[in-house]
């Protein structure tokens, strides 16, 4: 617990500063996080270190987000599509990972692009990304403390034995309250609307957490890495964020178009 708190005290201000400034600083942070997550994912899938699959994964983590900033959304999506195409070719030629290369590219590349797109596209991008991060943090904190306090039936014992239904509910309530509280400080934010969005993102984050647990069970490892003291690997910390930001972008773009996902996520 002490290591977790110390790591959070160091990392959270860095994340908040990058979210605040946006632009290339935020993209650089997203690219760094996604690259390390890509490395950890490659290791868990049994890919050869510094091999072609690692190169494809890191390409998907970095190149699309900067192409997005420099050339526009369409070219960013094209760069990610190129990554996915290369992954399909790799799968077809090597047959090493039985289709997991393609899924790995989407697992890493889609969230990175979604985060940068949410932050960059309109003047509500700052609030949209803040909502996503706060929701995921609240979910993790609520699930951890409520689950430890009340325990009870396991959520998915065959995937992640430590997670309980009480923890999942605690994380959901914490996210709902955080979203509603954040609405008061958000331009154009609706308390009810942002609360419901936060609850949906909380569910997505918990699904993402379970998905990464399945990956770790498949790989036979406890943590994706050891880079963050008390937390494990980078992928262990952003598994929920990866799913939540993709769902957030889908909600925002679905309501206000792909050029204004922040507005679609915040204004109800």
N, C-alpha and C positions, 0 to 999 in steps of 0.2 A: 504493500500500500504506500509506504514512504517513497519508494522508487517511482511509483505511478504518479504521485502528487508532484514530485520534483520534475519529472519529465514533462508533465502537463504545464507546470509553471513556466518552463522554458519554451515549449513548443506553441502553446496557445497564443501568446502575444505575437509571435512570428506570423502565424496564420492570420490573425486579425489585421496586422499591419499590411500584409500582402492583399487581403481582401479590400481594405480601405483604399489603397493606391491603385489597384487594378492594373490594367494594361500588361506590359511586358513583365513587370515584377510579379504579378499574380500568375501569369503564364509560366514564368520561370519556376515558381514554387510548385505549380501543378505538374510541370514537366519533370522536376526533380523527384517529387513523390511518386509519380507514375513510373518513372524509370527504375527506381529502386523496387517498387512493387512488381514491375515486369521481371526484374532479375530474380526476385523471390519466387514468382510464379513459375518461371522457367526451371528453376532448381527443383521445385516441388513436382513438376511434370516429368522430371528426369531428362531434360534437354542437356546437351553437351555445353559446358561453359564456354562462352565466347563463340559459340557456333552460330550457324545461319539463323536458327530459330530465335536465339537471343537478340540478334541484330534486328529481325523483323519485329519482335515485341517492343524493343526500345524505339525503333522507328515509329511504331504506332503510338507510343507514349508521348513522343516529343514533336515530330514533324507536323502532324495535322493541326496542332494548336497554334503553332507559329505561322503556318500557311494561312490559317484562318485569320489571324491578326493582320498579316501582310497583304493578303490577296482577296479575302472575303469568305463568307460562309460556304459558298458552293465549292471553292477550291479546298477548303479545309475538309469537307466531307469527301471530296475526291481523293485527297491524300490518305484518309482513313480507309476508303474503299480500295485504294492501291495496296495498303497494308494487308487488308483482308484477302485480296486476290493473291498476293505473294504467299500468304499463309496456306491458301487452298492448294497452290502449286507445290509448296513444300510438303504438305500432307500427301498429295498424290504421288510425288516422286519418292519420298523417303518411307512413307507408311510407318514412321516412328511413333507418332502420338495419336494415331487413329482419329483424326479430326479435331483433336484438342488444340492444335495450333491455331486454327481459325477461331474457335471459341475463345481462346486466350487473348487473341488480338482484340476482339470485341470487348472482352472483360476489362482490358486495360485501356484501350483507345476510346471507347464510347464515353466513359465517365470523364476522362480528361477533356475531351472536346466539349461535352455538355457543360462542365464547370466554367470553362473559358467563355463559351457562348452565353451562358447566363449572366456572367459578370460584365461582358463587353457590349452587349447589344443595345441597351437603352439606359436611361437615367435611373431606372429602378433596379439595375443589375446589382448594385451594392446591397440593397435590401434583400433581393432574391437569394444571393449567395449566403448572406448572413443568416437568413431563415433556414437554409439547408444545413449549414454548419451547426447552428444553435440547436436545431431539431435533433441532429445526430448525437451531439454531445449530451443533450438532455435525456435522450433515449438510453444511451450507455450508462449514464449516472443513475437514472431512475431504475433501470433494470438491475443494475449491480446491487444497489442498496436495498431495494424492496425484495429482490430475490434472496439476498442473504438474511434479511430480517424475517421473512415469512415462509420461505421455502415452498414446499408443497409438490404437487405433481410435476413431472418433467415435461418440458415443451417438446423435445425431440430427442429422447434418450439414446437412440441409435446413432445420432449425428453429433450431438453436443450434450453430454450427460449433465453438465453443470447448469444448463438453462432451465428455468421453471416458468410455468404459466403466470405465476404471481409476478415474476421479474418482467415478463413480457408486458403484462398489464401496467406495471409500475412505470416502465419505459414509455408506454403509450400515453399515459396520463401526464407524465412529466413533459413530454413533447407537446401535447395539446396545450398545457398551461403556458409553456414557453412561447409557443406560436401566438397565443392570445396576448401575452404580455408584450411581445415584440411589436404587435400591431399598433400599440399606442405610440410607439416611437417611429413608425414607418409612414412615409408620405403615401397617402391613398390607401393605406392598409385597412382591411376590415377585420375586426376582432373575431367574428364567427368564421369568416372565410379563411383567414390565416390559421386559425385554430384547427379547422378541418384539414387544411393542406398539411399542417404539421403532423397531424395524426396519420394521414396517408403516408407521408414520408417516413414516419416512425416505423410503420409496418414494413415499408420497403427496406429500411435500414436493417431491421431484424431479419428479414429474408436474406439480405446480403450477408449478414453475419453467419447465418446457417449455411449459405452456399459456400462460404470460405471454409467453414468447418468440414463440409463434405470433401473439399479439395484436400484439406490436411489429413483427413482420415484415409483418403485415397493414396496420399503420399506417405502415410505412416509417420507423420511428424506432429509434435505438440504445437509449435509456433512456426510461422512462415519464415522467421529470422530472429536475430538477436540484437538488431541495431538500436532499438529503443529500450533502455533499462526499465524493467517492470512491466513492459507492454508486449515484448516480443518483437516481431518484425513490423515493417511499414504496412504490409498488407493486412496484418492483424488489426491495425488501427483504422484503416480506410475501407475495410470491406463493406461496412454499412453505408459509408459516405458514397462509395461507388454506385451502389444501387439507388440510393436516395436522390443523387443529383441527376441521374438519367430520368427517373420518374418526374422530378421537378421540372426538368427541361421539357419533357413530353407534355406535362400539364400546361406549362406556360406557352409553349409553341402551339399546342392544340387550341388554346383560347385566343391568342393574340398574334399568331403567325411566327415563323422562325426568326424573323428580325426583331421581335419584341417579346421574347419569352419571359423576361423579368416582369413586364407589365401584366402578362397573362397569369403569372403566378401570384402576384401581390394584390392587384386591383380586382375586387369582386363587387 
